[in-house]
Amino acid sequence: MRNSYSLTFKRQVIQRVLETRDANKVARENGINTFMIYRWLKEYRKGKYQEFSI
């Protein structure tokens, strides 16, 4: 079964990894796979999770 994570959750995880620079620790804290975090970071750096202001 595939998990679905909210945009808010992804942003929180990304922010935590950027602060701590420890994706393994953040993955353990949140019960998710480290490779998922690396994927989200890659997408974040490409602008996928940026907030838009009107």
Sequence and secondary structure as in RCSB ss.txt:
>XXXX:A:sequence
MRNSYSLTFKRQVIQRVLETRDANKVARENGINTFMIYRWLKEYRKGKYQEFSI
>XXXX:A:secstr
      HHHHHHHHHHHHHH  HHHHHHHHT  HHHHHHHHHHHHTTTT     
